[in-house]
Structure formats: structure tokens, C-alpha cells
Amino acid sequence: MDTPRGQDRPSRIIIIGGGIGGLALAQGLKRAGLGDVTVYERDESAAGRMQGYRLRISPEGERALRDCLPPRAQDLLTATANERHEQGLAAYDERLEPQWAPQFDDPRGDAPDKVDAVDRVTLRRILLAGLDDVVRFGRRFTRWERAGDRIVAHFADGGSDTCDVLVAADGANSQVRAQVRPDYRAVDLGVRAILSRTPRAKAIEAGLPETLRDRFVNVTGSNGLRLALMPMVFRTEPRPAAEKLWPGLEFDAAEDYYMSVFSVHRDILGLDDDTFFAMTGRELCDLVLDRTSGWHPDLRGVFAHAEPEETYPLALRATMPVEPWDTVNVVPLGDAVHTMPPTGGVGANTALRDAVSLCRALTSAARGERSLADAVAGYQREMVGYATEATEMSLKIAKWSMRKIDINETNLSQA
Ligand SMILES: Cc1cc2nc3c(=O)[nH]c(=O)nc-3n(C[C@H](O)[C@H](O)[C@H](O)COP(=O)(O)OP(=O)(O)OC[C@H]3O[C@@H](n4cnc5c(N)ncnc54)[C@H](O)[C@@H]3O)c2cc1C
């Protein structure tokens, strides 16, 4: 591991990426009193992007959010979370015959205020609350370089900024990682997915049976197709919740919905990537309806009412094995170091866990309790352990639900 020449008490921290992990870290550092922090985000604003809709929040993810957010933001999180608690995963075949499904222990039990799923856009707004002076939108990071003990970050607009610690929270296609570990790429699992959103009222109108309405439902068809349905029923809609709990904080109008993910191995899909990724939302919805034409009509109704403008294609990828970076003051966090397929519902939760753990490490180094090298090494050791477990679990579920992924058993057991 390289040793920085000094800077054992980092004071200026730059975070590249204002996604879930980067913003949680910024909140945590603010709460810990580390004031000189800037987040650079390439998006022009906080408005949502094509990055999914609903997020499952695990017990660890909820604990991390409560550790880093100020009390007012925590209240808002609880008030806007999914009202219908998951009663485990329900699995069916395409005729709606129940199948075996793995179950997950939730130590929170059925606590009425637990946060076990949230709307992603709402979470991002909550994570941004109070960070107006910290987050710079519309700044795309391009590269970094060393300047003595410090790191200079460069941006596409020609600007630059200097810091003691640069945090790579720039997601699965991390530009920071491209410089640190050009060899370190997420593996394409060969699975292609179509992500969409259907207003809940329309799905129910189309015949979604009562037994499926409030559960995480996984349907595996005999022809290797998979459909996952996840409800998002706001306990309170974000706008009225904010009016009461944080007046002035802006939210878009929101309605209850189902997030659906249709996935299939590309060999079964039979379309080349250029064709698949060029399809419009309408074409993707029609593709799902076509491929599921023999399925139970109650299941197909959800896609018949999916919003084409909220439908887009995805490739499932995973980083294997998860490895620490050999740097002290360029530090990875979240998908930048551990991309995992969404099948486990833990990628964001793992990024949140990283945020809390890295926040503690940087805070102890800033206070002179540990050297920066020790603090970052401790964080990376811990992170590699739980991120490896999370990736392995996500891959196993991908294998169970998809039947076919481009990773063999040997690789999986080493993950
Ligand atoms: C369909 C789907 C469903 C999912 N469901 C779940 C779930 O239920 N639960 C769960 O825990 N996880 C889930 N995940 C995974 C989760 O979305 C990710 O693991 C999580 O978003 C990772 O957080 P992050 O902060 O590392 O990266 P991101 O949230 O991707 O944030 C990265 C940020 O960096 C910015 N950025 C990128 N490049 C640059 C640059 N050059 N300069 C400046 N900014 C840059 C991006 O704009 C972005 O805002 C799901 C993923 C998908 C695709």
C-alpha cells in the first residue's frame, strides 16, 4: 500500500458522486462535525434518473441511515417509507402455482415504524436535505492526480479542486476506479433486464390478485424468464410529509406503484445488445407482453399498464472478487468497488454501510486518533468482508431465480 507523505489528519474531503453512498457519507461527515466536504455530482439536478424506483432497505441499511441522517430527515424517511411490510418473498410459476422461495430473517420483526423499502427518488431528496452548500451538481469528474500529499480532482468543465482524501462514490462505472484499477471490472452476468413502473391502482384494476398485492413476488417461467414485482405504497406521500416535518423541502408529486423487473439470459432473449439497448420504453413493454403471452393473465396485466417512459433496459453485472484498493487517500465506496446484481436487494444497503464505516474511519483520522493509513485500511478490510458476503448472496439468488447466469459454480463459491 502506498503511504501518503503526511496528511494524517485529513481536513478537506472530496466525494465524487452524489448517489446513495456519497450523500450518506456527506450527511455522516456533517453530523460528525467535519465541515470541509464537497460532493461533485455529474447530474444537473436532484431530479431522478433511470436508476430504478423502489429500494429494499435491510436492517443494516436502516441502521446506517439512522446513524448518518439528522433526526428531522430520519422522521421524513420513516413517514414516507413503504407501508406494506414485506412478509418474505413469494414465488410462483407462470401459471401462478406457488413455488419454494428463500426466506430472510428480519430482526426488526413487524415493528410498525421500520423502514424496509423506500422510493429511490424520495430517498435521494432526503439524503440531500441540508446539503445545499455541500453538493455541486453538473460537475462531471474526469481524472485525479497527486500534488505532494494531496489529490487534485479534475472536471469536464475544465475546473479542478484539491483535497486530502478523494472518495470514489461514482457508482458501477467509476471513473476514479478506472485510474486506480484499470483491470478491475464488473463481470457481465449475461442477464438482460427490463425495469419498469406501473401505477398501483392500474395494476389492481388489471386484476392483480389480493395475495400478490403487498408482497415481493418472484415469478419464474418454465422458459427461463423471470418477473419480479415489488410494491411501493407510501405511508405518507412525500410532499405532505415534508410540509409537516421539513417545510421548504421540495418533493415531486408521487403515487403508489409497483416496480417490475423482467429478466432473462441473453441466449434465451435472442436479441443482440445493440438491438436490445436501442429499444424504446414502448417496445420493451411490448417485448415483455409478447414473451409472456402464455402466462397467467393476472400477471401480464401489470406490464400491460406499465409506463413506457419509465421503462428501460439493464445488464446485470457483478464485481468478483471484491478487492481493496492499494491507495490511502483515494478511497472507494459502494458500487465503485462492489457492483452486485439487484437480485439480493443489498447493493444500496452495502453502500450505506460503507458510508457509516468510512465516516467513522475518516473522523477518527481527522481527530488524530489513528493514522489515515490505519483508518482507511481498517475500513477496507471490514468492507471487503461484508461486501463479499452481500455479492455472493445476490449471485446465489440470481442463480436460483434466473436458472442461468454467466458465472460458474467455482467462481460463485469463491465470491
Ligand atoms: C433495478 C435495480 C434495483 C435495485 N434495487 C436495490 C434494492 O432494492 N436494495 C438495494 O440495496 N440495492 C438495490 N440496487 C442497487 C443500488 O441501486 C446500488 O447498489 C446503489 O445505488 C449504489 O450506490 P452508490 O452510491 O455506490 O452508487 P450510485 O447510487 O449509482 O451513485 C453514483 C453517483 O455518481 C455519479 N457519478 C457517476 N460518474 C460520475 C462522474 N464522472 N462525475 C460525477 N458524478 C458521477 C452518478 O450520477 C450517481 O449519482 C438496485 C439496482 C438496480 C439497477
The ligand as an ORCA input file, in Angstrom:
! r2SCAN-3c Opt
* xyz 0 1
  C     -33.087     -2.269    -10.853
  C     -32.280     -2.110     -9.622
  C     -32.863     -2.353     -8.380
  C     -32.119     -2.240     -7.218
  N     -32.719     -2.494     -6.026
  C     -31.988     -2.415     -4.894
  C     -32.627     -2.644     -3.616
  O     -33.823     -2.902     -3.520
  N     -31.847     -2.533     -2.490
  C     -30.519     -2.258     -2.572
  O     -29.868     -2.209     -1.525
  N     -29.918     -2.004     -3.756
  C     -30.608     -2.079     -4.904
  N     -30.000     -1.812     -6.103
  C     -28.560     -1.472     -6.131
  C     -28.350      0.002     -5.830
  O     -29.083      0.795     -6.735
  C     -26.865      0.377     -5.913
  O     -26.089     -0.586     -5.261
  C     -26.621      1.748     -5.261
  O     -27.291      2.764     -5.974
  C     -25.139      2.044     -5.182
  O     -24.945      3.297     -4.579
  P     -23.656      4.158     -4.951
  O     -23.748      5.414     -4.149
  O     -22.445      3.333     -4.850
  O     -23.839      4.477     -6.493
  P     -24.977      5.292     -7.223
  O     -26.205      5.345     -6.393
  O     -25.055      4.720     -8.599
  O     -24.402      6.767     -7.295
  C     -23.297      7.100     -8.098
  C     -23.394      8.576     -8.389
  O     -22.193      9.019     -9.000
  C     -22.498      9.915    -10.042
  N     -21.399      9.881    -10.993
  C     -21.011      8.868    -11.793
  N     -19.939      9.216    -12.522
  C     -19.638     10.486    -12.168
  C     -18.632     11.401    -12.591
  N     -17.722     11.063    -13.528
  N     -18.597     12.615    -12.017
  C     -19.515     12.979    -11.066
  N     -20.505     12.166    -10.646
  C     -20.557     10.920    -11.187
  C     -23.796      9.350    -10.625
  O     -24.502     10.332    -11.372
  C     -24.518      8.914     -9.361
  O     -25.334      9.931     -8.823
  C     -30.748     -1.894     -7.284
  C     -30.159     -1.622     -8.529
  C     -30.914     -1.733     -9.686
  C     -30.257     -1.445    -11.010
*
